[in-house]
């Protein structure tokens, strides 16, 4: 069984509890984030007994308020998936999503000055016959599984979408990462006003116990506390520090916003991130619109 990782914030301290079963052997590791923690092993009479005991212990931890991270987004049924693909540290990427609660999505989009025109291209996208006619474009993909629609194109960050942040008369959600400097972010605008600005500085949270094993003693003495920007009236100022890692807090924000981000793109065909390829399957696409944009 893979390692199951649980975390708990209490009294200003963040503690961890890990459990792993290999054959008949069970290993439990527990302690405070920033330390290697304590390790205990136990041998069972059978693999079944070891796994059953691990499951029972994990259930007890959950009842005590421990939260398991990271959630396996791709393993859930499509309709229940929330959060982003798990590539925060692997590449530079960005996704822009929009949602309109009060009017038709395409009508709302066409009201934005930066949008030149929109065109329903669902059939050609599903037939892999769509070819963009200009540089400044993106596809707006709607699915039957969430209220957010996702922009998909062939750029890791499409800055032509930036004006929508303040123009779109609904909600705009932007999330992604920059592999060069380790910065990760989740931004949310509502009716042109930014209501959440969460970005990291790339330094990360206090080092996790499994990472401490690979550090020299002098490296373990470094200050691993992170500087970050978290401006919002929707959460307490210290809310991110109730999580052991930045990406867990970022994921939770996306879950709270009821958003699924499989990192859709278009390079001759609609694609999705590794492990989420089914998100780009024909039966998971409701509509695809070509959005022609003014160059920013």
C-alpha positions as CSV (number, residue, x, y, z in Angstrom):
1,X,0.0,0.0,0.0
2,X,1.3,3.5,-0.7
3,X,2.1,5.9,2.1
4,X,-1.0,7.6,3.5
5,X,-0.2,11.1,4.9
6,X,-2.3,12.9,7.5
7,X,-1.8,16.4,9.0
8,X,-3.3,18.3,11.9
9,X,-3.1,21.9,12.9
10,X,-3.5,22.6,16.6
11,X,-2.2,25.3,19.0
12,X,-0.1,26.9,16.3
13,X,1.7,23.6,15.5
14,X,1.3,21.4,12.5
15,X,1.8,17.7,13.1
16,X,2.0,14.8,10.7
17,X,1.1,11.1,10.8
18,X,2.1,8.8,8.1
19,X,1.4,5.1,7.7
20,X,2.8,2.6,5.2
21,X,2.2,-1.1,4.7
22,X,4.7,-3.3,2.8
23,X,3.7,-6.9,2.9
24,X,3.3,-7.9,6.6
25,X,5.3,-4.9,7.8
26,X,3.6,-1.7,8.9
27,X,5.5,1.6,9.5
28,X,4.1,4.6,11.3
29,X,5.9,8.0,11.4
30,X,4.6,10.9,13.4
31,X,5.8,14.2,14.7
32,X,5.8,17.9,14.1
33,X,6.4,19.4,10.6
34,X,10.0,20.5,10.4
35,X,11.3,17.4,12.3
36,X,12.1,13.9,11.2
37,X,9.5,12.6,13.7
38,X,9.4,9.2,15.4
39,X,9.2,5.9,13.5
40,X,7.6,2.7,14.8
41,X,7.4,-0.6,12.9
42,X,5.2,-3.6,13.5
43,X,5.1,-7.1,11.9
44,X,1.7,-8.8,11.4
45,X,0.8,-12.4,10.8
46,X,-0.6,-11.7,7.3
47,X,-0.7,-8.9,4.7
48,X,-4.4,-8.7,5.1
49,X,-4.1,-8.1,8.9
50,X,-1.5,-5.4,8.2
51,X,-3.7,-3.6,5.7
52,X,-6.8,-3.9,7.8
53,X,-5.0,-2.4,10.9
54,X,-3.6,0.4,8.8
55,X,-7.1,1.3,7.5
56,X,-8.5,1.2,11.0
57,X,-5.8,3.5,12.3
58,X,-6.3,5.9,9.4
59,X,-10.0,6.1,10.1
60,X,-9.3,6.9,13.8
61,X,-6.9,9.7,12.8
62,X,-9.6,11.2,10.5
63,X,-12.1,11.2,13.4
64,X,-9.6,13.1,15.5
65,X,-9.4,15.9,12.9
66,X,-6.4,14.8,10.9
67,X,-6.8,15.6,7.2
68,X,-5.3,13.3,4.5
69,X,-3.2,15.0,1.7
70,X,-2.7,15.1,-1.1
71,X,-6.1,14.1,-2.4
72,X,-5.9,11.9,-5.5
73,X,-8.0,14.0,-7.8
74,X,-7.8,11.8,-10.9
75,X,-9.1,8.7,-9.1
76,X,-12.5,10.2,-8.4
77,X,-15.4,9.9,-10.8
78,X,-15.4,12.8,-13.3
79,X,-18.4,14.5,-11.8
80,X,-16.8,14.5,-8.3
81,X,-13.3,15.8,-9.3
82,X,-12.3,19.0,-7.7
83,X,-8.8,20.6,-7.5
84,X,-6.0,20.7,-10.0
85,X,-3.8,18.1,-11.7
86,X,-0.8,17.3,-9.6
87,X,1.9,19.2,-11.5
88,X,2.6,22.2,-9.3
89,X,6.4,21.7,-9.2
90,X,6.8,19.9,-12.6
91,X,6.4,22.6,-15.2
92,X,5.3,26.2,-16.0
93,X,1.6,26.3,-16.6
94,X,-1.4,28.5,-16.2
95,X,-5.2,27.9,-16.5
96,X,-7.9,30.5,-16.8
97,X,-11.5,29.6,-16.0
98,X,-14.7,31.7,-16.1
99,X,-18.2,31.3,-14.6
100,X,-21.3,33.4,-15.1
101,X,-24.2,33.0,-12.6
102,X,-26.6,35.7,-13.9
103,X,-26.4,35.5,-17.7
104,X,-25.5,33.3,-20.6
105,X,-21.7,32.6,-20.5
106,X,-21.0,33.4,-24.2
107,X,-23.1,36.6,-24.0
108,X,-21.2,37.6,-20.9
109,X,-17.9,36.9,-22.7
110,X,-18.9,38.9,-25.8
111,X,-19.6,41.9,-23.6
112,X,-15.9,42.2,-22.8
113,X,-13.9,44.8,-24.8
114,X,-10.9,42.5,-25.2
115,X,-13.1,39.8,-26.9
116,X,-13.3,40.4,-30.7
117,X,-15.7,37.5,-31.4
118,X,-16.8,34.0,-30.4
119,X,-17.7,31.1,-32.6
120,X,-19.1,27.6,-31.7
121,X,-16.5,25.1,-33.0
122,X,-17.6,22.1,-31.0
123,X,-17.9,19.8,-34.0
124,X,-14.5,20.6,-35.5
125,X,-12.7,20.4,-32.1
126,X,-14.2,16.9,-31.4
127,X,-13.3,15.9,-34.9
128,X,-9.7,17.1,-34.4
129,X,-10.3,19.3,-37.4
130,X,-10.1,22.7,-35.7
131,X,-7.3,25.1,-36.9
132,X,-7.0,28.6,-35.4
133,X,-7.1,31.3,-37.9
134,X,-5.1,33.9,-35.9
135,X,-2.5,34.2,-33.2
136,X,-4.7,35.7,-30.5
137,X,-7.1,33.0,-29.7
138,X,-8.2,30.5,-27.1
139,X,-10.8,27.8,-26.9
140,X,-13.5,28.0,-24.2
141,X,-14.4,24.5,-23.2
142,X,-17.6,23.8,-21.3
143,X,-18.2,20.4,-19.6
144,X,-21.2,18.8,-18.0
145,X,-19.4,18.2,-14.7
146,X,-18.8,21.7,-13.4
147,X,-20.1,25.3,-13.6
148,X,-16.7,26.6,-14.6
149,X,-15.6,26.8,-18.3
150,X,-11.9,26.4,-19.1
151,X,-9.8,28.2,-21.7
152,X,-7.5,25.9,-23.7
153,X,-4.8,26.8,-26.2
154,X,-1.2,26.1,-27.0
155,X,0.4,28.6,-24.6
156,X,1.7,27.9,-21.1
157,X,0.5,31.4,-20.1
158,X,-1.9,33.2,-22.4
159,X,-1.6,36.9,-21.5
160,X,-4.2,37.9,-24.0
161,X,-6.7,36.5,-21.4
162,X,-5.5,39.0,-18.7
163,X,-8.0,41.8,-19.5
164,X,-10.8,39.4,-18.7
165,X,-9.8,39.5,-15.1
166,X,-11.4,42.9,-14.7
167,X,-13.7,42.9,-17.7
168,X,-15.7,39.7,-17.3
169,X,-19.1,40.3,-15.5
170,X,-18.8,37.1,-13.5
171,X,-16.1,35.1,-11.9
172,X,-12.6,34.6,-13.3
173,X,-10.3,32.0,-11.7
174,X,-6.6,31.9,-12.6
175,X,-4.2,29.2,-11.2
176,X,-0.8,27.9,-12.2
177,X,2.9,27.7,-11.4
178,X,6.3,28.9,-12.7
179,X,8.9,26.2,-12.7
180,X,11.8,28.6,-13.1
181,X,11.2,30.3,-9.7
182,X,8.9,27.9,-7.9
183,X,6.1,30.5,-7.7
184,X,2.5,29.0,-7.4
185,X,-0.7,31.0,-7.4
186,X,-4.5,31.0,-7.2
187,X,-6.3,34.3,-8.1
188,X,-10.0,34.9,-8.1
189,X,-11.9,37.9,-9.5
190,X,-15.6,38.6,-9.1
191,X,-17.3,41.2,-11.3
192,X,-13.9,42.7,-12.0
193,X,-12.7,42.9,-8.4
194,X,-9.9,40.6,-7.1
195,X,-11.3,38.8,-4.1
196,X,-8.4,36.3,-3.5
197,X,-4.7,36.8,-4.3
198,X,-2.7,33.9,-3.1
199,X,0.9,33.4,-4.4
200,X,4.0,31.8,-3.0
201,X,7.6,33.0,-3.2
202,X,8.9,29.6,-4.2
203,X,10.5,28.8,-0.9
204,X,7.9,26.3,0.4
205,X,6.6,25.4,3.8
206,X,8.8,23.9,6.6
207,X,10.5,20.8,5.2
208,X,8.6,17.6,5.3
209,X,10.1,14.7,7.3
210,X,10.7,12.6,4.3
211,X,12.7,15.5,2.7
212,X,14.7,16.1,5.9
213,X,16.2,12.6,5.5
214,X,18.1,13.8,2.4
215,X,19.5,16.9,4.0
216,X,22.8,17.4,5.8
217,X,22.7,18.6,9.4
218,X,23.7,22.2,8.5
219,X,20.9,22.4,5.9
220,X,18.3,21.3,8.4
221,X,19.1,24.4,10.5
222,X,17.9,26.7,7.7
223,X,14.7,28.8,8.1
224,X,12.2,27.0,5.9
225,X,9.4,29.3,6.7
226,X,7.8,30.8,3.6
227,X,6.9,34.4,2.6
228,X,3.7,34.5,0.7
229,X,0.9,36.8,-0.4
230,X,-2.6,36.0,0.8
231,X,-5.0,38.9,0.5
232,X,-8.7,38.1,0.9
233,X,-11.7,38.8,3.2
234,X,-12.9,35.2,2.6
235,X,-10.4,33.4,4.8
236,X,-8.3,34.2,8.0
237,X,-4.9,35.7,7.2
238,X,-3.0,32.6,8.6
239,X,-5.3,30.1,6.8
240,X,-2.5,28.8,4.5
241,X,-0.4,27.8,7.4
242,X,-3.0,25.2,8.5
243,X,-1.6,23.1,5.6
244,X,1.8,21.3,5.4
245,X,2.6,22.5,1.9
246,X,1.7,25.3,-0.4
247,X,0.2,23.1,-3.0
248,X,-2.2,21.6,-0.5
249,X,-3.6,25.0,0.4
250,X,-3.8,25.9,-3.3
251,X,-5.7,22.6,-4.0
252,X,-8.1,23.3,-1.1
253,X,-8.9,26.7,-2.6
254,X,-9.9,25.1,-5.9
255,X,-12.0,22.6,-4.1
256,X,-13.7,25.4,-2.1
257,X,-14.4,27.2,-5.5
258,X,-15.9,23.9,-6.8
259,X,-13.4,23.9,-9.7
260,X,-11.7,21.0,-11.5
261,X,-8.5,21.9,-13.4
262,X,-7.2,19.1,-15.6
263,X,-4.9,21.5,-17.5
264,X,-6.7,21.4,-20.9
265,X,-4.7,22.5,-24.0
266,X,-5.0,22.4,-27.7
267,X,-2.2,21.3,-30.1
268,X,-4.1,19.9,-33.1
269,X,-6.4,18.1,-30.7
270,X,-7.8,18.7,-27.2
271,X,-5.4,17.4,-24.5
272,X,-5.3,17.1,-20.7
273,X,-2.6,16.6,-18.2
274,X,-1.1,13.1,-17.5
275,X,-3.5,11.0,-15.4
276,X,-6.4,13.3,-16.4
277,X,-6.6,12.4,-20.2
278,X,-10.2,11.4,-19.9
279,X,-11.1,15.0,-19.1
280,X,-10.5,15.7,-22.8
281,X,-12.7,12.8,-24.0
282,X,-15.5,13.7,-26.4
283,X,-18.3,12.6,-23.9
284,X,-16.8,15.0,-21.3
285,X,-17.1,18.1,-23.5
286,X,-20.4,20.0,-23.8
287,X,-19.4,22.9,-26.0
288,X,-16.2,24.5,-27.5
289,X,-16.1,28.1,-28.6
290,X,-13.3,29.8,-30.4
291,X,-12.6,33.1,-28.7
292,X,-10.8,35.7,-30.7
293,X,-8.9,38.2,-28.5
294,X,-7.3,41.6,-28.8
295,X,-3.5,41.4,-28.4
296,X,-2.7,42.5,-24.9
